[in-house]
Amino acid sequence: MAEALSIASIDEIKTELRKILSKHRYIHSLGVAGEAEKLARRYGADPEKAYLAGLVHDCAKEYDPAEMEKILKTEYGVAADSMSRIMPKILHGPLGACDAQRKFGIYDPDILDAVRYHTTGKGGMRLLTKIIYIADYIEPNRDFDGVDKLRAMAYDNIDEAIIYGIDETIKDLIRRGLVIHPDTMSARNDLIMKRA
């Protein structure tokens, strides 16, 4: 049972998430959890871990971005990298991994890694991290140009879907004149190098 992966039960986690997340973010989290469970079954990962990681992946999303770095440092002793300071919203990944431990008693390293890197990705992603990364893009409530193509790709070849998703993200960041996190570039480069 997924409850064995955390001290808190799934029902307790859902109750807490309903308190700390907006209705929209909570529905998104349920969507990511369900999508992650399906992807896990498709690729031979643990569906219970995938569901739990998807459920809690945005547990720190609604902190004030200006406060995330301070909370990470003062409450968890985790320093933000220089790039994350420029784009503090991405700190909800590392902060979410810390909160998942403290609030829900989740200590599984695969789950925590997936939560930590669900926004940026990273080089050498484990399967569960890949699943949460792409499930966050394609969960049923997402609606953007290309989402249907990305959904199909995700069930055909998860690595190619991630590369496509990263490429689209990079294009958007460039259009908006924003920086690209080095973990995102590392994720893309690693997956492309593994094609050969």
TAURFEN-V814707 format. One record per residue. N is the residue number from 0. SS is DSSP state (helix for helix, strand for strand, loop for the rest). BURIAL is b if it has 9 or more other C-alpha atoms within 8 Angstrom, else e. D_LAST is the distance of its C-alpha to the last C-alpha in whole Angstrom. Layout:
BEGIN
{{N | SS | BURIAL | D_LAST} {N | SS | BURIAL | D_LAST}}
END
This chain:
BEGIN
{{0 | loop | e | 38} {1 | helix | b | 36} {2 | helix | b | 40} {3 | helix | e | 39} {4 | helix | b | 36} {5 | strand | b | 38} {6 | loop | b | 42} {7 | loop | b | 43} {8 | loop | b | 43} {9 | helix | b | 41} {10 | helix | e | 44} {11 | helix | e | 45} {12 | helix | b | 42} {13 | helix | b | 42} {14 | helix | e | 46} {15 | helix | e | 45} {16 | helix | b | 42} {17 | helix | b | 44} {18 | helix | e | 47} {19 | helix | e | 44} {20 | loop | b | 42} {21 | loop | b | 43} {22 | helix | e | 43} {23 | helix | e | 40} {24 | helix | b | 38} {25 | helix | b | 39} {26 | helix | e | 39} {27 | helix | b | 35} {28 | helix | b | 35} {29 | helix | b | 36} {30 | helix | b | 33} {31 | helix | b | 30} {32 | helix | b | 32} {33 | helix | b | 32} {34 | helix | b | 29} {35 | helix | b | 27} {36 | helix | b | 29} {37 | helix | b | 28} {38 | helix | b | 24} {39 | helix | b | 24} {40 | helix | b | 26} {41 | helix | e | 23} {42 | helix | e | 20} {43 | loop | e | 23} {44 | loop | b | 24} {45 | loop | e | 27} {46 | helix | b | 29} {47 | helix | b | 32} {48 | helix | b | 30} {49 | helix | b | 28} {50 | helix | b | 31} {51 | helix | b | 33} {52 | helix | b | 30} {53 | helix | b | 30} {54 | helix | b | 34} {55 | helix | b | 34} {56 | loop | b | 31} {57 | loop | b | 34} {58 | loop | b | 37} {59 | loop | b | 37} {60 | loop | b | 36} {61 | loop | b | 40} {62 | loop | e | 41} {63 | loop | e | 42} {64 | helix | b | 39} {65 | helix | e | 42} {66 | helix | e | 43} {67 | helix | b | 39} {68 | helix | b | 39} {69 | helix | e | 42} {70 | helix | b | 42} {71 | helix | b | 39} {72 | helix | b | 40} {73 | helix | e | 44} {74 | helix | e | 43} {75 | helix | e | 40} {76 | loop | e | 40} {77 | loop | e | 36} {78 | loop | e | 36} {79 | loop | b | 34} {80 | loop | e | 31} {81 | helix | e | 33} {82 | helix | b | 30} {83 | helix | b | 31} {84 | helix | b | 35} {85 | helix | e | 34} {86 | loop | e | 33} {87 | helix | b | 35} {88 | helix | b | 34} {89 | helix | b | 31} {90 | helix | b | 33} {91 | helix | b | 34} {92 | helix | b | 30} {93 | helix | b | 31} {94 | helix | b | 35} {95 | helix | b | 34} {96 | helix | b | 33} {97 | helix | b | 36} {98 | helix | b | 38} {99 | helix | b | 36} {100 | helix | b | 38} {101 | helix | e | 41} {102 | helix | e | 42} {103 | helix | b | 40} {104 | loop | b | 40} {105 | strand | b | 36} {106 | loop | b | 35} {107 | loop | e | 32} {108 | helix | e | 29} {109 | helix | b | 26} {110 | helix | b | 29} {111 | helix | b | 30} {112 | helix | b | 26} {113 | helix | b | 25} {114 | helix | b | 28} {115 | helix | b | 28} {116 | loop | b | 25} {117 | loop | b | 25} {118 | loop | e | 26} {119 | loop | b | 23} {120 | loop | b | 20} {121 | loop | b | 19} {122 | loop | b | 16} {123 | loop | e | 15} {124 | loop | b | 17} {125 | loop | e | 19} {126 | helix | e | 19} {127 | helix | b | 22} {128 | helix | b | 22} {129 | helix | b | 19} {130 | helix | b | 22} {131 | helix | b | 24} {132 | helix | b | 22} {133 | helix | b | 22} {134 | helix | b | 25} {135 | helix | b | 27} {136 | helix | b | 26} {137 | helix | b | 26} {138 | loop | b | 29} {139 | loop | e | 32} {140 | loop | e | 34} {141 | loop | e | 32} {142 | loop | e | 33} {143 | loop | e | 31} {144 | loop | e | 29} {145 | loop | e | 26} {146 | helix | b | 27} {147 | helix | e | 27} {148 | helix | e | 23} {149 | helix | b | 22} {150 | helix | b | 24} {151 | helix | e | 22} {152 | helix | b | 19} {153 | helix | b | 19} {154 | helix | b | 21} {155 | helix | e | 18} {156 | loop | e | 15} {157 | helix | b | 16} {158 | helix | b | 13} {159 | helix | b | 13} {160 | helix | b | 16} {161 | helix | b | 16} {162 | helix | b | 14} {163 | helix | b | 17} {164 | helix | b | 20} {165 | helix | b | 19} {166 | helix | e | 19} {167 | helix | e | 22} {168 | helix | e | 24} {169 | helix | b | 23} {170 | helix | e | 24} {171 | helix | e | 27} {172 | helix | b | 28} {173 | helix | b | 28} {174 | helix | e | 30} {175 | loop | e | 32} {176 | loop | e | 32} {177 | loop | e | 31} {178 | loop | e | 29} {179 | loop | e | 25} {180 | loop | b | 25} {181 | helix | e | 22} {182 | helix | b | 21} {183 | helix | b | 20} {184 | helix | b | 18} {185 | helix | b | 17} {186 | helix | b | 16} {187 | helix | b | 14} {188 | helix | b | 12} {189 | helix | b | 11} {190 | helix | b | 10} {191 | helix | b | 8} {192 | helix | e | 6} {193 | loop | e | 5} {194 | loop | e | 4} {195 | loop | e | 0}}
END
